[in-house]
Amino acid sequence: MRTVELLLDEAAELAVREAWRRLADAGLPSQARHRSPTNRPHVTLAACPELTAPIRWELAEVAAALPLPVRFTGLVRFERPTSVLAWSLDPDPAMAGLQRKVWEAVASDSPPGSLSPFHEPGRWSPHITLGRTRRAGAFAGRRIPELLPAPPLSAQLVTLRSFDTETGTLEVL
């Protein structure tokens, strides 16, 4: 699979990495434990089996619209099949519109049934993952907000990239 992701500006990335560190220091699941050089705070917009030429053409237009201001809205937890702790982002009209363009691009040239329903416009929840684990309920009932720094007051999404889950390679789009 190939993801389509947005990266944060440097100051916002540092704030997320600080949250990762604090979770790890508290012995909680944290993205800080993921040591791959490709591991960076990001927002996943969609994933598809292949970035074909028609998809790439449409994604170039999306990349040209960056940077995009974004607002953090607080902590969120997901339980799907993994437990995820994240900072949520406001899906304002600009963000939702950009994600819809990405979804339409990947859906236009991908086999039916190959896309995650979690990325469908209207279902998609923009977030930056802080920690994840296969242990159900790992973040429930904990005083996590007290451990974490406040999310950035303002941030920008500055780079569109793709991660190839089979080869582990990254590509800036």
Secondary structure, DSSP 4 states (H G I P E B T S, - for coil): -EEEEEEEPHHHHHHHHHHHHHHHHTTS--GGG---TT---EEEEEEES---HHHHHHHHHHHHT--EEE-EEEEEEEESSSEEEEEEE---HHHHHHHHHHHHHHHHTS-TT-S-GGGSTTT---EEEEEEESSTTTTTTS-HHHHSPPPPSSEEEEEEEEEBTTT--EEE-
